[in-house]
Amino acid sequence: MFNLRSQPWGRLAPVLAGIALGLALGFLLPTQRAQETDGYATAVAEAAPSVVNIYTRKRLSPEPHPLCALPRFEALCRQLPGRRERMEGALGSGVILEARGLILTNNHVIADADDIIVVTAEGTEYPGRVLGTDPSTDLAVLQVTPDAPLSPARLRRTPLRVGDTVLAIGNPFGLGQTVSQGIVSALGRQTLGTSPYADFIQTDAAINPGNSGGALIDSHGALVGINTLIFSRSGSFEGIGFALPARLAIDVAREIEARGQVIRGWLGLEVIADNAEDGLLVTAIFPGGPAARAGLRPGDRLLALDGRSARHAREMAQHIASLAPGNRLELVIDRQGRRATLEGLVGQRP
């Protein structure tokens, strides 16, 4: 029998194997250490140039002094110089969508602003012009005229999962661009009462005043959401923040760019899901609206729309909103135990 250990070089085999293993680890460990020390710096380096700081100012008309409301002081007040108007400032963040200067932010960041200044990550300032807003999703699109092409955000292509690492980039409290890290805590949050069309991403990445409109990115630097609001009893961040999904936000931005607004379908009815097994109970009809013209009445039970079962009020609202005004819609209802099919014409949401 051939005996490896009986050969002179065979006794060296364990030694040679140990040397080979040491050399292999020597090549691998530096790479592993580099990855560990790198953290999320590569992701931030890619995404940070696409996030801007936004500063706004609003002119406030002076209020008359309370004494001027008294008749005996009216004459005196007319002789006094007028009180000066004052400026109120606010701040937020935004995400660059196009190199030519298209920027997405939250509507509440720029609402009623008289002056808008957009500051890039490199510190360049540009005056911002509002192209359009969509209060229903709290989104707004700004246009700046850059001296050189800006760095647009890269959109994530794969579905986001609960537990994925995410980073929030924005301008909290006006400190300048800041990054915070967390995970996706939940997806599809719908019970916030802020938008009937958005299923929010919940995260524990720190979001504070000034972060609104900024980017929520994944660990590879791809955009996954637009940071929008927090849930807090104190007014400060308590570990529960929400972002609008990036795909929804970009769809809204494209429609605003094309039309100046977002046009949604509308039927003009209110429904609730009660304890019945089938359908949604119609509780109110907008007078003269599409549902009223179709013959719907309060107390009807809506069973289906265009062949889609009506089980969830929110899903129904989103489906109707996705339809273009003028589309015909088949409504199957139950009225006092009798089924009927009605035809409605989708209107435009006022």
Helices and strands as residue ranges (DSSP letters): G 4-6, G 9-12, H 13-38, H 41-47, G 48-50, E 51-60, G 66-69, G 71-73, H 74-79, E 86-98, E 102-106, H 107-110, E 115-119, E 125-127, E 129-134, E 139-143, E 165-170, G 172-174, E 178-189, E 200-203, E 215-218, E 223-230, E 241-245, H 246-259, E 265-266, E 269-272, E 280-285, H 290-294, E 301-305, E 308-309, H 313-322, E 328-335, E 338-345, E 347-348
